[in-house]
């Protein structure tokens, strides 16, 4: 099985799971990426934000026994396909709730990314 077919399977399974678990009125999940250009060490510059829909993304909770110094109560895991890269520091938006990406587990058994599983925390 090629990585392309694995990526397609993951995308299809996440889409199916989102359809089964969600509803037509469910809030969609977006990643918000901020970029600052210009300015200097004391600040300034212009910040632009790009908001991208994550159509094949779902939140998952952590088991309480995993709470420690890096996983805190209230943290959630986002499971999403490889279409949009997720990086530490990105903002995840669902409805009026914003999360900050504190860690990203990239599922890539080879150089091809299959899925991103970021740990997010309320912003």
Beta strands, then each sheet from edge to edge (+ up, - down):
strand 1: 29-37
strand 2: 46-53
strand 3: 57-61
strand 4: 76-81
strand 5: 91-94
strand 6: 97-107
strand 7: 115-122
sheet 1: 2+ 1- 5+ 6- 7+ 4- 3+
end
